[in-house]
Amino acid sequence: MHCPPSRVISTTCATIGSSAACLASITAAPSRWCQSIAELWVAIDAETKLVPCWRLGDRNAETAYDFVRDLAARLSNRIQLTSDGHRAYLEAVESAFGSEVDYAMLMKLYGSDRASEVRNSPAECIGCRAIPVIGKPEAKHISTSFVERQNWCVRTTMRLYTRLSNGFSRKIEKHAAAIALNYFAYNFIKIYRTLRVAPAMAASVTDRLWDASDLVSLLEAEEREERAA
């Protein structure tokens, strides 16, 4: 899926939902998965709400490189990019985009008093600091609000990310498959309320609304090609 011109992309790397509990229960996954937390990395176009790419992996530089390179390969023009304060993004963005991006990092500052917090609630955000990194990002577009809202959508549409529940996946392969199906439906099937079209249509990736039968047809075509090979 290659995206046409877009102005602002925001990315995040966050442990959302019951990822840690999910991976603690995995028995058939590689040992490296059993020893770490699977985090969902997501990019979203602020204008069309398209999710051009996502990645499931550790919170390390290797996953950051893979994720950002995947994003760069799907874009057809220069963009403004905002990430959260995860330091792994710094080298990953430079490696994937070079100087052909307007990139800023949004650092959120949190209070240290946890006395008033409840279980699983984040610390209070007491401020933000926008740091231009590459190019000339416009201050009014430096934001991670859209991708944070996308994280909330993941929690509400995917049972395996509901906090304090038993809806987690027991195999990393099934976990990844569930996320892939979610984003296929989000991009191509569901109509975004404020856009009145699916995000993929708003981004001119497709000119029609897809349904589940289209995905089945793609899978059947791939299976036929594999058998023919």
Secondary structure, 3 states (H helix, E strand, C coil): CCECCCCEEEEEEECCCCHHHHHHCCCCCCHHHHCCCCEEEEEEECCCCCCCEEEEECCCHHHHHHHHHHHHHCECCCCEEEECCCCHHHHHHHHHHCCCCEEEEEEEEECCCCCCCCCCCCCCEEEEEEEEEECCCCHHHCCCHHHHHHHHHHHHHCHHHCCCCCCCCCCHHHHHHHHHHHHHHHHHHCCECCCCECHHHHCCCCCCCCCHHHHHHHHHHHHHHHHHC
